[in-house]
Structures are given as structure tokens and as C-alpha cells.
Amino acid sequence: MKKDLRINSKVFSEGTMRAPNRAMLRAVGVTDEDFKKPMIGIASTWSEVTPCNIHIDKLAIAAKEGAREAGGVPFIFNTITVSDGISMGTEGMRYSLPSRDVIADSIETVVGGESLDGLVTIGGCDKNMPGCMIAIANSEVPSVFVYGGTISPGNHEGQKLDIVSVFEGVGQLNNGTIDEETLRAIECKACPGAGSCGGMYTANTMSSAIEAMGMSLPSSSSNPATSSAKLEDCKAAGHAVYNLLEKDIYPKDIMTKEAFENAITVVMALGGSTNAVLHLLAIAHAIEVDLTMEDFNRIQKKTPHIADLKPSGQYVMEDLYRIGGVSAVMKRLFEAGYLHGDCMTVTGKTIAENLKDAPDLAEGQEIIMPFDKAFSKDGPLVVLKGNLAPSGAVAKVSGVSVTTHTGPARVYNTEKEATQAVMDNKINDGDVLVIRYAGPKGGPGMPEMLSISGILIGKGLGEKVALLTDGRFSGGTHGLVVGHIAPEAQVGGPIALLKEGDMVTVSSAKQEISVDVSEEELENRRKEWVAPPLHKRGVLGKYAHNVSCSSIGAVTDNFNR
């Protein structure tokens, strides 16, 4: 060994006072020689509760093999996951975003409590990916993230399917477009095996962002879950973390402001999920990088949307993998001057150095457009502000032809009530459907609303009805939707003061969201408004009392840093 790579765990080999510590480690297989080596944690999010993570046990073993081959002493430990797709439209959805913090805290706890020197985290579903990244930031040891990989698309009568196809199928059934037999066929074929939801939804968005940030190995974000390449990613990550230890490269050396700008650029170019705004803000908060919603708007204005990927496009992540993957897209963006090439990565090389070896996009491919034929000259994730959202709101405008919508507010305090109104055909063309008290505190947990947005699409109302909420939308959501409205209703944000019939305007062109009510009238309503009681029990109670505004990432440790 060229130098002592033991950062935290070196205490275990020093002196007789450490004999009890060593005794415990001997019981799990650590030898005298191992005490001289760095101890590397392999944080696995394996679980049988979701296809996104059901294969990660094998991936963790591959990462462990790589870390041991490189010269480390690896230990696998587990954390939880919650499946957004399974909890969507139920009370369980309130636990999804809080799980991000539970995951982050649990991984950091093991790294700190066990005095580990390095860390490989393997995430598959939406919240365990940013959860892993927040843990990496807070643990402050050399680290590598590995994505568990995308699912293969399903197929029904020659049409590619994914989980969003099922949600939209419910609306189609309600609208009389398909029958129950067809819906069942779609349900049974939509998710054929292991891996995360296949479009450019939240999981694939975050995997792409993390690779662009330099925190995962080149090409690993687009390698499918069941491919041999994914096992190789994990083994290589075990080697990579040892290399980071040798070179004294820490997460703070990689996760710089410029690295976050690269991540946002790739998300905009690919047409990623609105959740990227929330999660990148939270990761930046953890690593102490000054990132704001204004940074997203600044980069949005100069980044073209060039990817024909679901939910607004035709293709899925596995298709992108076949034509060169995220690395090939990054290479095109870098060569055109959109990325910072001097950012360090987990390879120990810069973005520019990595991209020299990256593949070019395949000849004749139709997924990534040339810049002069981009779907739009600016990015599809737009931050809106106005008297209805003074701290901001987030809209995804890809595939939406309507740039301005004005209509009467149809106000509901729960998603269940709003969904029933849609199913009962009580929501009409031109309406602005508002679901409030669904924010980080009010939900609590800022639930996603793929169910109701999918039903609106299925009923043909995707661009005829604007859907507004202080909650969130799935990465699979598309249509005329605005989420993350802040301040949220629970803390007395203007959305809490809306009344049935108020005229609301949403304009992506002007980046505005407003209600045609005077400040004087809003102030009078505020005087009469009473906050509902906060949730008081268990993890949701802890979350409701500690979580911050969505405009700073809905973090739970905003202690005036």
C-alpha cells in the first residue's frame, strides 16, 4: 500500500484499548491483515417491495467484490425504500418524500457509527437515489453512487408500456376509450421485471443528473437493471472508491456549483422530472453549495430540450442506452459548450477527460435531436412566480402546446376529493383544478399525484384543465400541471386563500402564476384563515414539524446554515 488509506477506521488497529472493537469485527470475518486496510461501506437499498430494488442485493455483492479486489475491507448494510408507483394515489404516498430523509440519515448513521473510510451507495427507486446522495454529502468520506438501472418496457399489441400507461389507462376506461379487459392486459404487461420506471421519470432523471454531476461512473446511469453492464458498474464502483481514497478525492471536491450546473443542464436537455428541482436543491444544501431556484431558471433559458423521451416523447431509457446512453448525450452537450469540462468526477478524472472516451450517439438515431432541430430552444422545467406562488412553483412544459391558461379555480383540500370530481365529470374544459394542503408540512410529505394527472390525460383533459398543487407530481406526469407551489397552504401561503371561482392564470411564457384577486382582498382572507393542526405522530409528525419549504428542497435540517 502506497500510504495509509485508513481515515476513520485506523483506530481499530492502534493499541490494546481497541481490542474489544477488533473482537467484534473478527466475528464478521475481519483478519489481522484487514485491520491495515480501509473499511468500505456498501449501502444497499435492496427490497422486495418494489421492482426498482428487487435485484440490488446482487449488485451490492458485485460492489463488495470490486472493493475487496481493490484492497479494501467491504461491508454490506441495508436501508429502506418506498415505491412511489405502488403508493401513488393512496395515503401511503405521504411517506415517500420523508423516506428520502430516513434513507439519508440511516446511511450516514452507519458510516459514522461504524467509522467507515469509504462508501458505495446503490439506489434504484426515486427517493433512495437522492437519499443516497444526501448521505454521501453528510458522511464526508470518499464515495461513489451506483444506479440500480432502468426496467425494460412492457409490450401490448406492439405498443411499448410502462407504469404511466396503466394510470392513463384508468382514465381511458373511465372515458369509455378502452374496456376492462384491455386495461387488465396493460396492467399485466406494463412492468416485466426488475428496474426503475422506464421513461425519463424521476429515477432515470436523477441517475442522469448524478452522472452529469460526476458522482457515478461514466455510462452507468443508462445501463439497464438486468444487463451484465450493470453488474460491471457495481464492481467498478468498488474499485473506484478505493481509487478516490488513494487520491484523497472527497464528495466536496466533486459536488461543486459547476457540477450542479452540469446536472441541471443534462436534466433540461433530456426533459427530466420536476422532482429534480426538489432533490438537487436538497443535495446542494447537504454539501453546502449555494443552489437556488433562480439557478434552474438561468440554465433553463439557455439549454435546449433535445430528447424524445417519455413522458412527453416516444422513447424510454433502454432505447437511449442502445444509442450510446447519457455519456453520449453529455459528449454532444460538452462539445457544443453547454457543460463545464473541468469538473472532477469519481473516476479521478475530469468530465472532459471522461468524455474523450465516451461513445458518440449512434448514426441514424432519432431519440436525441440536433440542436438546430431541438423540441424547444430552452429547457422544459420552468420556475413560475406570482401572487399565488411568491416563493416559486415548478412546471414541466415539454409536449404541452398551451403556454397560457386562465380559468376558474376548482378548489379541493384533498387529492381524493379532486379525483372523485374528475371521475364524476365535474371538472370541465378551462377549469383550474387546485389541490392544496398537500405540501411538505400539510400533506404531510408532499405526495405525488400521478394518479389524477394520468386520469386527466386518459380523459382527454391534459391540456384543457390546469392542475395546480403545493404537492408534487411524478416524473411520469405530463400535461398542464404546476406543482411545488410555495409557500404551501399549511403555512398560510396564498394557495390557502383561494376560493372557488377565483380566476387563476398560469403562463409558462411569462413564467407567472397568479390569481385575479387584490392584495387587500387576500389580506382580508388571511385574517380569517386558520391553519389546520399539524400531524403529530411518528415519522410523519417528525417530518411535518421539521421540514422546510419546497423552494429550498424540503430539507429537514435547515438550521440557518
C-alpha positions in Angstrom: 0.0 0.0 0.0 1.5 3.3 -1.0 0.1 5.1 2.0 -2.2 4.6 4.9 -5.7 4.9 3.5 -7.4 4.3 6.8 -9.2 7.6 7.7 -11.7 6.7 10.4 -11.1 3.0 11.0 -7.4 3.3 11.7 -8.3 3.5 15.4 -9.1 -0.2 15.2 -5.5 -1.3 14.7 -4.0 1.0 17.3 -3.3 -0.2 20.8 -4.7 -2.7 23.3 -7.6 -0.4 24.1 -9.1 -1.3 20.7 -9.1 -5.0 21.4 -12.9 -5.0 22.1 -13.6 -3.2 18.8 -11.4 -5.7 16.9 -13.1 -8.6 18.6 -16.5 -7.6 17.3 -15.1 -7.2 13.8 -13.3 -10.5 13.9 -16.7 -12.1 14.4 -17.8 -10.8 10.9 -14.7 -12.1 9.2 -12.1 -9.3 9.6 -8.5 -10.6 9.9 -5.3 -9.1 11.2 -4.3 -8.1 7.7 -7.7 -6.5 7.1 -7.2 -4.1 10.0 -4.5 -2.4 8.0 -6.9 -1.7 5.1 -9.6 0.9 4.6 -13.1 -0.1 5.6 -15.7 0.5 2.8 -19.4 0.5 3.3 -21.7 -0.8 0.6 -25.1 0.8 1.2 -27.7 -1.4 -0.4 -31.3 -0.4 -0.9 -32.4 -3.9 -1.7 -36.0 -4.7 -1.0 -38.8 -6.9 -2.2 -41.4 -4.2 -2.1 -40.6 -2.7 -5.5 -39.2 -3.9 -8.8 -36.9 -0.9 -8.8 -34.8 -2.5 -6.0 -35.5 -6.2 -6.1 -32.2 -7.0 -7.8 -29.9 -4.7 -5.8 -28.8 -7.5 -3.4 -26.8 -9.0 -6.3 -25.5 -5.6 -7.3 -24.3 -4.9 -3.7 -22.4 -8.2 -3.8 -20.7 -7.2 -7.1 -19.7 -3.8 -5.5 -18.3 -5.7 -2.5 -16.2 -7.9 -4.7 -14.8 -4.9 -6.5 -13.9 -3.1 -3.3 -12.2 -6.2 -1.9 -10.2 -6.7 -5.1 -9.0 -3.1 -5.0 -7.7 -3.6 -1.5 -10.5 -2.6 0.9 -12.5 -4.4 3.5 -16.1 -4.0 2.4 -19.3 -4.4 4.5 -22.8 -4.5 3.0 -25.5 -2.8 5.0 -29.1 -2.1 4.1 -31.6 0.8 4.3 -35.3 1.1 3.4 -37.2 2.1 0.3 -40.8 3.1 -0.6 -42.2 2.5 -4.0 -43.9 5.7 -5.4 -45.7 3.7 -8.1 -47.3 1.4 -5.5 -48.2 4.1 -3.0 -49.4 6.6 -5.7 -53.0 7.7 -5.1 -53.1 6.2 -1.6 -52.4 7.6 1.9 -49.1 5.7 1.7 -47.8 8.4 -0.8 -47.3 10.7 2.2 -44.4 8.5 3.3 -42.5 8.8 0.0 -40.6 12.1 0.4 -40.0 11.6 4.1 -38.3 8.3 3.2 -35.6 10.3 1.4 -34.5 11.7 4.8 -34.9 8.4 6.6 -32.6 6.8 4.0 -30.1 9.6 4.1 -30.0 9.6 7.9 -29.7 5.8 8.2 -26.8 5.6 5.7 -24.9 8.5 7.4 -25.6 6.8 10.8 -23.9 3.6 9.7 -20.9 5.3 8.1 -20.4 7.5 11.2 -21.2 4.8 13.7 -19.0 2.2 12.2 -16.1 4.6 11.4 -16.1 3.6 7.7 -13.5 5.1 5.4 -15.3 5.0 2.0 -18.8 4.4 0.7 -20.6 2.9 -2.3 -24.3 3.5 -2.4 -26.7 1.7 -4.7 -30.1 3.2 -5.3 -33.0 2.2 -7.6 -36.2 4.0 -6.7 -37.0 7.7 -6.8 -36.3 8.7 -3.1 -33.4 6.3 -2.3 -31.3 7.9 -5.0 -31.3 11.5 -3.6 -31.3 9.9 -0.2 -28.0 8.2 -1.0 -26.6 11.4 -2.4 -27.6 13.4 0.7 -25.9 10.7 2.9 -22.8 10.9 0.8 -22.7 14.7 1.3 -23.2 14.4 5.0 -20.9 11.4 5.6 -17.9 13.3 4.1 -15.9 10.2 3.1 -14.8 9.3 -0.5 -17.9 7.9 -2.2 -19.4 6.6 -5.4 -23.1 6.3 -6.3 -24.4 3.4 -8.5 -27.8 3.4 -10.1 -29.7 0.1 -10.0 -30.8 0.6 -13.6 -33.9 1.1 -15.7 -36.6 -1.5 -16.3 -37.3 -2.9 -19.8 -40.5 -1.6 -21.4 -43.6 -3.8 -21.5 -45.5 -4.5 -24.7 -49.1 -4.8 -25.6 -50.1 -5.3 -29.2 -46.9 -3.7 -30.4 -47.1 -0.7 -28.1 -44.4 -0.1 -25.5 -45.8 0.2 -22.0 -44.7 1.4 -18.6 -46.4 2.2 -15.3 -47.7 5.5 -16.6 -49.6 3.6 -19.3 -51.6 2.0 -16.5 -52.5 5.2 -14.8 -53.6 6.7 -18.1 -55.5 3.5 -18.9 -57.7 4.1 -15.8 -58.7 7.5 -17.3 -59.3 5.9 -20.7 -61.5 3.2 -19.1 -63.5 5.9 -17.3 -63.8 7.8 -20.6 -65.0 4.8 -22.4 -62.0 4.7 -24.7 -60.9 1.2 -23.7 -62.6 -1.7 -21.9 -61.7 -3.5 -18.6 -60.1 -6.4 -20.5 -57.7 -4.0 -22.3 -56.9 -2.2 -19.0 -56.1 -5.6 -17.4 -53.8 -6.5 -20.3 -52.0 -3.2 -19.9 -51.7 -3.7 -16.1 -50.3 -7.3 -16.5 -47.7 -6.3 -19.2 -46.5 -2.9 -18.1 -43.8 -3.9 -15.7 -42.0 -7.0 -17.0 -39.2 -7.3 -14.4 -36.6 -5.6 -12.3 -35.6 -2.0 -12.6 -36.9 1.6 -12.2 -39.7 3.1 -14.3 -38.5 3.3 -17.9 -39.2 6.8 -19.1 -37.3 10.0 -18.3 -39.2 9.9 -15.0 -37.7 10.7 -11.6 -35.3 7.7 -11.2 -33.8 8.0 -14.7 -33.7 11.8 -14.3 -31.8 11.5 -11.1 -29.4 8.8 -12.4 -28.6 11.1 -15.4 -28.1 14.1 -13.1 -25.8 12.2 -10.8 -23.7 11.0 -13.7 -23.5 14.6 -15.0 -22.5 15.7 -11.5 -19.6 13.3 -11.6 -20.7 11.2 -8.7 -21.3 8.0 -10.7 -19.2 6.2 -13.3 -19.5 7.2 -16.9 -22.3 5.4 -18.8 -23.6 3.8 -15.6 -26.8 5.9 -15.4 -28.2 4.4 -18.6 -27.2 0.7 -18.3 -30.4 -1.4 -17.8 -31.1 -3.1 -14.5 -30.8 -6.7 -15.8 -27.8 -6.1 -18.1 -24.3 -7.6 -17.5 -23.1 -4.0 -17.8 -25.0 -3.1 -14.6 -23.1 -5.8 -12.6 -19.9 -4.4 -14.1 -20.9 -0.9 -13.0 -21.1 -2.1 -9.4 -17.8 -4.0 -9.4 -16.1 -1.0 -11.0 -17.6 1.3 -8.3 -15.9 -0.8 -5.7 -12.6 -0.2 -7.4 -13.4 3.5 -7.9 -14.0 4.2 -4.3 -10.6 2.8 -3.4 -9.0 5.0 -6.1 -10.7 8.0 -4.5 -9.2 7.1 -1.2 -5.7 6.8 -2.8 -6.1 10.2 -4.4 -7.8 12.0 -1.4 -10.8 13.0 -3.5 -13.9 13.7 -1.4 -17.5 14.5 -2.3 -16.9 18.2 -1.8 -14.2 18.1 -4.5 -16.7 16.7 -7.0 -20.1 18.2 -6.0 -19.3 21.9 -6.8 -21.6 24.6 -8.0 -20.4 23.9 -11.6 -21.1 20.2 -11.1 -24.7 21.0 -10.1 -25.0 23.3 -13.2 -23.9 20.3 -15.3 -26.6 18.2 -13.7 -29.3 20.8 -14.3 -28.2 21.2 -17.9 -28.5 17.4 -18.6 -31.9 17.3 -16.9 -33.1 20.2 -19.1 -31.7 18.6 -22.3 -33.3 15.2 -21.6 -36.7 16.7 -20.4 -36.4 15.3 -16.9 -38.7 15.2 -13.9 -39.8 18.2 -11.9 -38.6 16.3 -8.8 -35.0 17.0 -10.0 -35.5 20.6 -8.7 -36.5 19.4 -5.3 -33.8 16.8 -5.0 -30.9 18.8 -6.4 -31.7 21.7 -4.1 -31.6 19.2 -1.1 -28.4 17.6 -2.2 -26.8 21.0 -2.7 -28.0 22.0 0.8 -26.3 18.9 2.3 -23.0 19.6 0.5 -23.2 23.3 1.3 -23.4 24.6 -2.3 -25.5 27.7 -2.8 -28.0 26.5 -5.3 -31.4 28.2 -5.8 -34.5 28.0 -8.0 -33.1 31.0 -9.9 -30.2 28.8 -11.0 -32.7 26.5 -12.6 -34.3 29.4 -14.4 -31.0 30.7 -15.6 -29.9 27.4 -17.0 -33.4 26.7 -18.4 -33.2 29.8 -20.6 -30.1 28.6 -22.4 -30.4 24.8 -22.6 -32.3 23.3 -25.5 -34.6 20.3 -25.0 -33.3 17.7 -27.4 -34.6 14.3 -26.2 -37.7 12.5 -27.5 -38.2 10.6 -24.2 -41.3 9.7 -22.2 -43.5 11.0 -20.7 -43.8 13.7 -23.3 -41.9 11.8 -26.0 -41.9 8.3 -27.5 -38.8 6.5 -26.2 -37.5 5.0 -22.9 -34.2 4.9 -21.1 -33.4 1.5 -22.6 -33.7 3.0 -26.1 -31.3 5.8 -25.1 -28.8 3.1 -23.7 -28.8 1.4 -27.1 -27.7 4.6 -29.0 -24.9 5.5 -26.6 -26.5 6.4 -23.3 -26.3 9.5 -21.2 -22.5 9.8 -21.7 -23.0 10.2 -25.4 -25.6 12.9 -24.8 -23.1 14.6 -22.4 -20.4 14.4 -25.1 -22.7 16.2 -27.5 -23.6 18.9 -24.9 -19.9 19.3 -23.9 -18.7 19.7 -27.5 -21.3 22.4 -28.0 -20.2 24.3 -24.9 -23.1 23.5 -22.6 -21.1 21.7 -19.8 -18.2 22.6 -17.5 -15.5 20.2 -18.6 -13.1 20.8 -15.7 -15.3 19.4 -13.0 -13.7 16.4 -11.1 -15.5 13.0 -11.1 -15.4 9.7 -9.2 -13.0 8.3 -11.9 -10.4 10.7 -10.6 -10.5 12.5 -13.9 -12.5 15.5 -15.1 -15.7 15.5 -17.1 -13.7 16.5 -20.2 -11.2 13.6 -19.7 -14.0 11.1 -19.3 -15.9 12.3 -22.4 -12.8 11.8 -24.6 -13.5 8.1 -24.2 -17.3 8.3 -24.4 -19.2 6.9 -27.4 -20.8 9.2 -29.9 -24.5 8.9 -30.5 -25.3 6.1 -32.9 -25.6 7.1 -36.6 -29.2 7.5 -37.7 -30.7 7.5 -34.2 -33.9 9.5 -33.8 -34.0 10.0 -30.0 -31.6 12.9 -29.5 -32.3 15.7 -31.8 -29.6 18.0 -33.4 -29.5 21.4 -31.7 -31.0 23.1 -34.7 -34.0 20.7 -34.5 -34.5 20.8 -30.8 -38.0 20.4 -29.4 -37.5 23.8 -27.9 -34.6 26.2 -27.6 -34.9 26.3 -23.9 -35.5 23.7 -21.2 -38.9 22.2 -20.2 -38.6 22.7 -16.4 -39.9 26.2 -15.7 -40.0 28.0 -12.4 -43.1 30.2 -12.1 -43.7 33.0 -9.6 -46.5 35.4 -8.9 -49.0 36.3 -6.2 -50.1 32.7 -6.0 -46.6 31.4 -5.5 -44.3 34.2 -4.2 -41.5 31.6 -3.4 -42.0 29.8 -6.7 -43.6 26.8 -8.3 -42.4 24.3 -10.9 -44.0 23.3 -14.2 -42.9 20.9 -16.9 -43.9 22.2 -20.3 -42.5 19.6 -22.7 -45.2 18.3 -25.0 -47.6 21.0 -23.9 -48.9 23.3 -26.6 -50.8 25.6 -24.2 -48.5 28.4 -22.9 -51.1 30.4 -21.1 -54.3 29.2 -19.3 -56.8 31.3 -17.4 -59.8 29.8 -15.8 -61.9 29.5 -12.6 -60.4 27.8 -9.6 -62.0 24.5 -8.6 -60.6 24.1 -5.1 -60.1 20.8 -3.2 -58.3 20.2 0.1 -57.5 16.5 -0.7 -56.4 14.6 -3.8 -59.2 12.0 -3.1 -61.9 14.6 -3.4 -60.4 16.1 -6.5 -60.0 12.7 -8.2 -63.6 11.8 -7.5 -64.7 15.1 -9.0 -62.7 14.3 -12.2 -64.2 10.7 -12.3 -67.7 12.1 -11.9 -67.1 14.5 -14.8 -67.5 17.6 -12.6 -64.3 19.2 -13.9 -64.8 21.0 -17.2 -62.6 22.3 -20.1 -61.0 25.6 -19.0 -61.1 24.9 -15.2 -58.1 25.3 -12.9 -58.1 22.3 -10.6 -56.4 23.1 -7.3 -55.3 20.5 -4.7 -53.9 22.2 -1.6 -52.7 21.2 1.9 -50.5 18.7 0.1 -47.2 20.4 0.7 -44.2 19.2 2.8 -45.9 20.1 6.1 -49.5 20.0 5.0 -49.5 16.5 3.4 -47.5 15.8 5.3 -44.9 14.6 3.0 -45.7 16.4 -0.3 -47.4 13.5 -2.0 -47.0 12.9 -5.8 -50.1 13.0 -8.0 -49.5 10.8 -11.0 -52.9 9.1 -10.4 -55.1 12.2 -11.0 -52.8 13.7 -13.7 -52.9 10.3 -15.5 -56.6 10.2 -15.3 -56.9 13.7 -16.8 -54.7 12.6 -19.7 -56.7 9.5 -20.2 -59.9 11.5 -20.3 -58.5 13.9 -22.9 -58.3 16.8 -20.5 -54.5 17.0 -20.2 -54.2 20.4 -21.9 -57.8 21.6 -21.3 -57.6 21.6 -17.5 -54.7 23.2 -15.5 -53.8 21.1 -12.4 -52.2 23.1 -9.6 -50.9 21.9 -6.2 -48.5 22.6 -3.4 -47.7 18.9 -3.6 -45.6 17.2 -6.2 -46.0 15.3 -9.5 -44.4 12.1 -10.6 -41.7 12.2 -13.2 -44.2 10.3 -15.3 -46.7 13.2 -15.2 -47.3 15.4 -18.3 -49.9 17.8 -19.2 -50.8 21.3 -18.0 -49.6 20.8 -14.4 -47.9 23.0 -11.8 -46.5 21.7 -8.5 -44.3 22.8 -5.6 -46.4 25.9 -5.1 -44.7 27.8 -2.3 -45.3 28.9 0.4 -47.7 25.9 0.9 -51.2 26.2 2.2 -50.3 24.7 5.6 -48.2 27.8 6.4 -50.7 30.3 5.0 -49.4 30.6 1.5 -51.7 32.3 -1.0 -52.9 29.0 -2.3 -54.7 28.5 1.1 -56.7 31.7 0.4 -58.1 30.7 -2.9 -61.9 30.5 -3.2 -64.0 28.6 -5.7 -64.3 30.5 -8.9 -61.3 32.8 -8.4 -59.7 33.4 -11.8 -56.3 31.9 -12.0 -53.7 32.4 -14.7 -50.8 30.1 -15.5 -48.3 31.3 -18.1 -45.1 29.4 -18.9 -44.3 32.0 -21.5 -44.2 34.8 -18.8 -43.2 32.3 -16.0 -46.1 33.5 -14.0 -48.8 32.0 -11.8 -51.3 34.4 -10.4 -54.8 34.9 -9.1 -57.0 37.9 -10.1 -57.7 38.9 -6.5 -56.4 42.2 -5.0 -53.7 42.2 -2.2 -56.3 43.9 0.0 -58.8 41.0 -0.5 -56.1 38.4 0.0 -55.1 40.1 3.3 -58.8 40.1 4.5 -59.0 36.4 3.7 -55.7 35.8 5.5 -57.2 37.3 8.7 -60.0 34.8 8.6 -57.8 31.8 7.7 -56.9 29.2 10.4 -54.1 26.7 9.9 -55.1 23.0 10.2 -53.4 21.1 13.0 -50.0 19.6 12.0 -49.6 15.8 12.1 -48.3 14.9 15.5 -47.3 11.2 15.5 -44.5 9.0 14.2 -42.3 9.7 11.2 -44.9 11.9 9.5 -45.2 14.0 12.7 -41.5 14.5 13.0 -41.3 15.4 9.3 -44.2 17.9 9.4 -42.6 19.7 12.3 -39.1 19.9 10.9 -39.4 20.1 7.1 -38.6 23.3 5.2 -40.3 24.9 2.3 -40.1 23.1 -1.1 -38.4 26.1 -2.6 -35.2 25.1 -0.7 -35.6 21.4 -1.3 -37.9 20.4 1.6 -34.9 19.6 3.8 -35.3 18.6 7.4 -32.0 20.2 8.7 -32.3 23.8 7.7 -30.8 25.2 10.8 -29.8 28.6 9.4 -26.5 27.5 7.9 
